[in-house]
């Protein structure tokens, strides 16, 4: 008796039960229920409308709206749906997208992250070269040994090998060897020699190497004011370069290491600064988690929970879960074709718009309710900026005025960057995308590991057209089309590439896994490529 069931569950506080029943009933055709149980159909229509408008959680809101759409019933009007309320984990923005609040896990991601000993490989190199005589030691082996001595802290032995290498006339490009020699001299207390050596190469070094060297030299000679000031310059830079920030974070960590036993106050200050710089580098796009976790410069931070958390924010490999550490919002659905066309057709908008864009491939997205596709990463961030400005938020992306070379065809691209202080719409970061996509699951797909169930959640091969946005079942947190339909651009950058997640309509199930990722040129337009929006909590009015 569906009517009695609806009545008994009207006041249920169990979001899982509300969601499960909404999805189960929505899977039954309305006409069939109309014939079998018209009173029960009416009762559930009313209850679903009430849940949609009044329940706080994202899963009940998404699943009851899916039920109503499946039964082709109008969604009830919520008079304050565009308002962000503390008692509701969803709101509807001006483009009629439902944004879902995603909360970070209660536990720190640190226990999931395993940090190896970064010095072990250098120790192994020294063992392998231990029995090689001086006469038989090749230039390459000498270089390897000098680096290994430097990394493991045998500075006198490192200096002997470095000076032997630098005196060799066959070396036309010494690379990092002069940098290591300057640092070794400083660590041996030969500060005048280190300064003289630094002045001979200073003009040939880039910005981050100059900061890396100058800050450590100051710290090692006891000039902590100068060291902290040099390092603080990068922290105050409003348009930071991720590699500069990373290298300066390395310098701060190494400065801290040099003071670990002699100056506990400045030791702690430098560790805190190193963590802040590293967090800023990751915010600016640094994403090489393997290098970060194995970089010997950061060994002084390995016991810090905050360092483990920063490592955990970067996606590394399939099957390894990274976790966000702050609240954010993400759209329940991919951006629709009609929503993207509204941006393209806005004649009052005088900022960047896609050029040479001929519209979506209508064969694959035939209506305004199908997903936008043939959208490049550039097109997606321009849409984010447009919607941000329309709602009075500050745009998250800006052109730097520079070009970058890369991609599969080594092309020239416009260089864009994230505005650190902006609060507008943006693309989700990978860690945010996967955390929301999995919705607490650790299985192949958010629906489990049984491929037979996946078709209800995922538009995939052998389909030859996308599904209407939100037509498939949502995951446990209310996100639709997280598997299949179109690939979704993320903010994350790998070299000159940008990352896409989620799989597409022409891909088989094994390419629509929660862990699957691809990288494409930011200018890449393909019928597989679309996007969904994210929003930081700072973009929400208090």
Secondary structure, 3 states (H helix, E strand, C coil): CHHHHHHHHCCCCCHHHHHHHHHHHHCCCHHHHHHHCHHHHHHHHHHHHHHHHHCCCHHHHHHHHHHHHHCCCCCCCCCCCCCCCCCCCEEECCCCCEEEEECCCCCCHHHHCCCCCCCHHHHHHHHHHCCCCCCCCCHHHHHHHHHHHHHHCCHHHHHHHHHHHHCCCCCCCCCCHHHHHHHHHHHCCCHHHHHHHHHHHHHHCCHHHHHHHHHHHHHHCCCHHHHHHHHHHHHHCCCCCHHHHHHHHHHHHHHHHHCCCCCHHHHHHHHHHHHHHHHHHHHCCCCCHHHHHHCHHHHHHCCCHHHHHHHHCCCCCCCCCCCCCCCEEEECCCCEHHHHHHHHCCCCCCCCCCCCCCCCCCCCCCCCCEECCCCCHHHHHHHHHHHHHHCCCCCCEEEEEEEEEECCCCEEEEEEEECCCCCCEEECCHHHHHHHHHCCCCCCECCECCHHHHCCCCECCCCCCCCECCCCCCCCCCCCCCCECCEEEEEEEECCEEEEECCCCCCCHHHCCCCCEEEEECCCCCCCEECCEEEEHHHCCC
